Amino acid sequence: MPWTRILSGTVAIAIALGLLTLGGWYFTCGLGIMVYLGLEEYFQLVRLKGMMPAARTTLVVSQLLLIVANLNPSLTDAILPVTAILICAWLQFKPKPSSIADIAASILGLFYTGYLPSYWVRLRSLGSAASSNLPLGGFWPDRWLPFNQLPPGLALLLLAFLCIWAADIGAYFMGRWWGRTKLTQVSPKKTVEGAISGLLGSMTVATIGAFSLAWPYPLLTGLGLGLIIGGCSLLGDLTESMMKRDAGVKDSGQIIPGHGGILDRTDSYIFTAPMMYYFVTLLLPLLR
């Protein structure tokens, strides 16, 4: 099993980095597949609680959110209420009357597994039009260094991913070796020591990235971004753990050998995307 876990994890990371680098429709389509599979796992958890959400409609409109995010990112926020209304409308015409829980589960699925991931598409799209050198809006670099010469969207996504990985690795090893104080009942294996180590790891990587990208007040912005990403990564992990615990399952699925389901591997990324996007599009311009 350890070798299966290592092999499947290596393949998954290679595919993710390849799509992330390509950007454009390549990244959007790859993310669309993950959103579809993640929503299927989410609805499986929901059904275990006796709810009957508008699964098919939510699956379709979640893909619509990603498409719009790639075509015109500024319209994505306008699409969200429209798609939510479509879901509510569909639930009214089901043969079996829907409940408040059915509506809530459907809208949460749209928000959690459709709308929030769309921010990765928006983030990758920053500066992509000017740097595209492949069909379908794709890009492949001639060289990877210096880091600040990469397209803005690609550099920001790589920085966000590195922060998340640093947080996960720091929390895992510190929690395993020196973790003594339980963090929360939602996930008994997580410790305060591990959480602090994860935050420090994320803040270290983000600070290095802030200096590399020549951000204003790089020490301050780097530490702030690292704290935000590390905290959102942990919160995303705990949120998915809470849903699994409530549904009475260990993993959200078994699609990745040795790792569980899509949600098990991507929970740390869901809350991170919008925070990273607004940090670089709203806060950094103000500091400049």
C-alpha positions, -999 to 999 in steps of 0.1 A, spaced: 0 0 0 27 26 7 42 21 -28 7 23 -43 1 55 -24 35 70 -35 29 60 -72 -6 73 -74 3 105 -56 32 111 -79 11 106 -110 -17 129 -96 8 157 -88 24 154 -123 -9 157 -140 -20 186 -118 12 205 -124 10 199 -161 -25 212 -164 -17 241 -141 12 251 -163 -8 248 -195 -36 270 -182 -64 281 -206 -89 255 -215 -66 227 -206 -66 237 -169 -103 245 -170 -112 211 -185 -90 193 -160 -105 212 -131 -140 205 -145 -133 167 -143 -122 171 -107 -152 192 -98 -175 166 -114 -159 138 -94 -158 158 -62 -195 167 -65 -203 130 -70 -185 122 -38 -202 151 -20 -236 139 -31 -228 104 -20 -221 118 15 -253 138 15 -274 108 5 -260 88 34 -278 114 56 -311 108 38 -312 139 17 -321 140 -20 -303 169 -37 -307 181 -73 -275 163 -82 -277 163 -120 -287 200 -122 -259 210 -98 -233 189 -117 -243 208 -149 -244 243 -135 -211 238 -117 -194 231 -150 -211 263 -163 -194 283 -135 -160 270 -146 -167 278 -183 -178 313 -175 -148 318 -152 -125 310 -181 -144 331 -207 -152 361 -186 -141 359 -149 -160 390 -139 -193 374 -148 -188 344 -125 -202 361 -95 -234 370 -115 -238 334 -126 -238 320 -91 -273 333 -81 -287 324 -115 -275 288 -112 -287 286 -75 -322 297 -87 -321 270 -114 -314 244 -88 -343 256 -66 -366 256 -96 -357 220 -105 -363 208 -70 -399 222 -71 -408 199 -100 -394 166 -86 -420 138 -82 -412 137 -45 -415 170 -27 -382 184 -16 -372 195 19 -352 223 33 -323 199 37 -325 189 0 -323 226 -11 -295 234 14 -274 203 4 -278 213 -33 -268 249 -28 -239 240 -6 -227 215 -32 -228 243 -58 -209 267 -36 -184 243 -20 -175 222 -50 -184 245 -79 -182 281 -71 -151 281 -48 -130 260 -72 -138 285 -100 -114 309 -83 -85 287 -94 -96 293 -130 -99 331 -124 -65 331 -107 -48 312 -135 -64 335 -161 -45 366 -147 -22 377 -175 -28 346 -195 -41 363 -227 -8 381 -231 14 351 -225 -5 323 -244 18 305 -268 -4 274 -274 -38 267 -289 -69 270 -266 -52 297 -245 -25 274 -233 11 282 -223 43 263 -218 74 281 -205 108 280 -223 124 283 -188 111 282 -153 135 308 -137 134 335 -128 102 329 -111 89 364 -116 91 361 -154 64 335 -155 29 346 -164 13 362 -133 -15 336 -130 10 306 -132 34 321 -107 5 328 -82 -9 293 -86 25 277 -81 31 299 -50 -3 290 -36 3 253 -42 37 254 -26 23 271 5 -4 244 8 22 217 4 45 233 30 15 236 54 5 199 49 41 186 52 49 207 83 17 198 100 21 161 93 56 156 105 55 180 134 21 165 145 34 130 142 67 136 161 58 162 187 21 166 186 5 162 220 -24 187 222 -55 178 204 -67 205 180 -104 196 176 -128 168 180 -137 169 143 -103 154 134 -87 137 165 -53 131 148 -47 168 143 -28 186 170 -21 222 179 16 217 174 10 203 139 -13 232 130 13 258 142 41 241 123 19 240 92 12 278 95 49 285 99 57 264 68 32 282 47 43 316 60 80 308 51 72 298 16 49 328 10 75 352 23 101 338 -1 75 341 -29 67 377 -20 103 387 -23 107 368 -55 76 385 -71 87 419 -57 55 425 -38 52 457 -18 63 453 18 73 417 10 79 406 46 45 418 57 26 406 26 44 372 26 37 365 62 1 376 58 -5 355 27 12 325 43 -10 328 74 -42 331 53 -33 301 30 -21 279 59 -53 287 79 -76 281 49 -59 249 41 -64 236 76 -100 248 76 -107 231 43 -93 199 57 -114 201 89 -146 209 70 -143 178 48 -135 158 79 -166 171 95 -187 160 66 -172 126 65 -176 122 102 -213 132 100 -219 108 72 -201 80 90 -174 72 64 -136 73 66 -129 85 30 -151 104 5 -143 79 -22 -117 54 -35 -108 69 -69 -71 75 -60 -54 43 -48 -40 47 -13 -54 83 -10 -92 79 -10 -114 103 -30 -110 135 -48 -123 155 -19 -98 138 4 -70 151 -17 -83 186 -26 -100 197 6 -71 219 14 -74 238 -19 -111 247 -18 -111 276 7 -77 288 -4 -86 298 -40 -108 328 -33 -86 341 -5 -55 340 -27 -74 356 -56 -87 386 -35 -54 390 -18 -36 396 -51 -64 415 -69 -77 437 -40 -51 440 -12 -18 442 -32 -30 470 -55 -40 490 -24 -5 486 -9 11 497 -42 
